[in-house]
Amino acid sequence: MSSPPTRPRPIALVIGGTGTTGRRVVERLAAQGHPVRIGSRSGQPPFVWEDPDTWKAALHGVDRVYVVHPDLTQPAAAEQIDAFSRTAVACGARRLVLLSGRGDATLHAVEDGLKNSGADWTVIRPGWFNQNFSESFFLEAIVAGEIALPVAGAGEAFVDADDIADVVVAALTDDRHIGKIYELSGPRLMTFAEVAAELSKAAGREITFTPLTLEQFRAVMVANGLPEEVADGFAESLGGKTSYLVHGVEQALGRKPKDFSDYARETAATGVWNV
């Protein structure tokens, strides 16, 4: 007598699965044996936030979702998160984990749609990523040898994307994290001058920090073909509203977060900052 056919294991949908945290979440879930689907415009099937007609196909066979929106500050973001969360639950996804952010009440209001969807939810609120210096908008500045920003002595508690991914995977796979909000930071506050010193040591060459006025920074943005609003957004986000430590990594994982020095040393070894 033949054995009954085994049912396919439910899929984890990772929206933004090629991004900084999404890529790491995909790698970890796959290593644990979870089938994973990447939710993106180029995914199969494609997922597009602005096109709800793509959502159900991406959610087929899915029981958990890592929800990453490209810009939670957009006016449409709250409505999209709310509508997607309800669609996900209706399609059978019970576990939703949202990437939010620290220090911004506007972002926190966007979380309500997910919380009220009927899903088993977890919200992750990280601050500035370490990887902003190696995979994102500060990379060119590091290679050029100068970080120039409209900040002075305010410290930031930079958090590592690997720590974020570990917390997300725990939330996707462990019931103990249901209904929790985890605010994530690194283990210490650092000024950008201290960051430049750490990166100089790791890279083996001088990387300087130059404080700018907002007016000077706006001029730099315009000279690089970007709108002044980009400068204003940077200035606001670097204005010290997340200049304090939080302990979500330790609360979720029972261990300390990665220190910036360890990140800098490991990243320098990859050669990404070589001139």
N, C-alpha and C positions, 0 to 999 in steps of 0.2 A: 504494500500500500504506500503510495507516494505521499510525501509530506505536503501540507498545505503551503501554497506560495507565501513567501514573506512579504509583508507590506513595506513599501519604500519608506525609508526614514525621512521625517519631516525636514524641510529645508530652512536654513537660516538666510534671510535676505539682508545683505549689507548694502545700504544705500551709500553711494560715494565710496564704493569698495576699492577704488584705485587711489584714494586720497591719503593724506598723512596718517590719520588714525584708522580709516577703513581698510587700507591695505594690511595693516598690522592685525586688525581683527580677523580678516579673512585668513591670514596665515595661521593664526592661533586656533581658530575654529576647525580649519582643515586638518591641522595636526592632531586635534582631538577626535577626528573622525566624523565631524558634522558636515553633511552636504551643504554647500554654500552657493548662493546666487548673488552676483554683483548687480546692484541696481544703479544703472547709469544710462545715458543716452546711447552709448555704444554696446550696452549689455544685450544679452539674448535671453528673454525678450527685453526690449529697451524699457527704461523707466525714465519718465520726464516729469518733474514736479509741476510744470505748467500745463500738462496734458493728463487729466485724471483718467482718460480712456486707456492709458498705458498701465495704470496701477494694478488692475485685477490680474492681468496676465503675469506681471512680475510677482504677485502675491500667491499665485497658484501653487499649492502644496507647501506653503510656508507656515511655520508655527511660531517664529520669532523674528524680530526685525531690529536692526541697528539703524536708527533714524537720524540721518545727517542732512540738514538743509544747507544750501550754499550760502544763504545770508538771512539769518533770523531777524535782522533789523529791517528787512523789506516789509512794506505795508501788507503784502499778500501772504507773508510767512505764517501768521497765526491761523488764517483761514485754511491754508494748505495743510498745515500740521493737523489741525482739527479734522478736516475732511479725510485726510489720508489715514489717520488713526482709527476713525470709525470704519472706513473701508477695510482696513487690515483686520480688525476684529470680526467684521461681517464675513470675511473670507477665511477665517479660522486661525489667524495669528493671535496668540494669547499673550505673548511676551513682547513688550516694546521698550527699547532703551533709547533715550533721546540724548544727543550731544547738544548741550546748551552752553552757557558761559557764566563766568563769575562777574559780580559787581555791576550788573545791569538789570534794573527792574523791568525794563522793556522786554528783555529776553525771557525773564522769568514768567511774565504774563503769557508769552507764547507757549509755555509748557502746559497751560491749563487744558488745551484741547486733547493732548495725549493723556493727561491724568484723568480726564472725565470721559474717556472713550469706552470704559469697561474692561480695558486690558490690565494685565499685570505689568505695571510700569516701574521703571527706574530712570532717574534723571542724573546725568553726569555734567558737572559744571567745572571745567578746567579753566585755568588762566592762560597766560601766554605760553606757547610751546617752546621748548628748547630747539626743536627742529625748525623754527622760524629762521634760525641762523644757518641752516644747512640744506633745507628743502623748500624754502619759501622766500618771502620778500627781502630778508636781510642777507641772502647768500651773496649777491653781487657786491654788496658793500663789504662783506668780510673778505672776499677775494681781492677787492680793490684796496683794502687795508684801512678803511675809515667808516665808522658808524656815525652818521650825523642826524640827530633827531631833536625835536623840540621838548626835551626833558632835561632836568638838571639832576637833583640828588634823590629823586623818588626811587624806591626800590621795587623790584618785581620778583615774585616767587615763581620763576620759570619752572614748568612741569614737563616731564619727558613724555613723548608720545607713546613710548613703550609702556609706561605706567598707566596712561589713559586706556590703552588697548587692553591691558590686563584687567582693569576694573570693568570695562565694557563686557569682556568675555565672561567674567565672573557673574555679572548681572544677567547676561543672556542665558546662563547655564545653571544657576544656583538660586533656588527659591528664597534663600535668606536675604536676597537683595531687593525683593519685591517691595514697592512702596517707599524706597529710600531715595534721598537726594544726596549725592556725594559731590562736595566741592573739593577740587583737586589743586594742589600746589606742590612745588618742590620743597626741599627741607630748609631753605634759607632765602632771605631777601637779598637781592643783588642790584646795585645800580648798574647803569650801562657802562660806566667807567670800569667797574669791577668785572663786568662781562668781557669788555675789551681786553683787560689784563689776563683773564683766564684763557681767552681764545688765542692771545699772543703766545702764552706759554705753551699751549697745546700745539699750535701751528708752527712754532719755531720761528716766528717773524713778528714784527710790530703791527698791531692792529689798534688804532686809536679811536677814541670817542670824542666827538665834537658836539657840544650842546648848541642848538640853534634857537633863535626866536621863532615864533609861529610865522611871522612875516617872511623870515628867511626860508623857512621850510616850505611855505606856499610857493615861493619863487622857484625853489628846486623842483617841486612837483610840476609846475607849469613848464619849466625848461625841459622836463622829461615827457611832456605831452600828456600829463595827467591833470584832472580838474583840481581846483583848490580844495574842494570838499574832501578829497582823499587826505590832504594835510590836516584838515579839521578833525576828521575821524581818527587819525593817528594820535593827534594831540589829546583828544578826549579819552581815548582808550589807554593812553600812557600817563594820564593825569594823576595817578596815585590811588585810584579807587579800588585797586586790588593789591595795594601795598601792605598786605598782611598775610600771615601763614594760615592755612587750613589743613585739615588732617584726613581728608577723604581716602587717600591711598592707604593709609594705615588702618582706617576704619573698615574698608572693604577687603583688604588683602592681608592684614595682620603683619605688614612689614613697612619699613621706611621707604619713601620715594627715592628715586635716583638723584644723586647730587649733580649739579651742573659740571663740576670738574670731571666726573666720570664720563658724562656725555661728551664733553669737549675732547677728552683724550681718545675715546673710542671713535669719534667722528673724524678727528684729524688723521687717524690711521687709515681711513678710507681714501684719503687724497682729495676730498671734495673741496678743500680750501687751498689746494696748491695753486700757485700763480702760474 
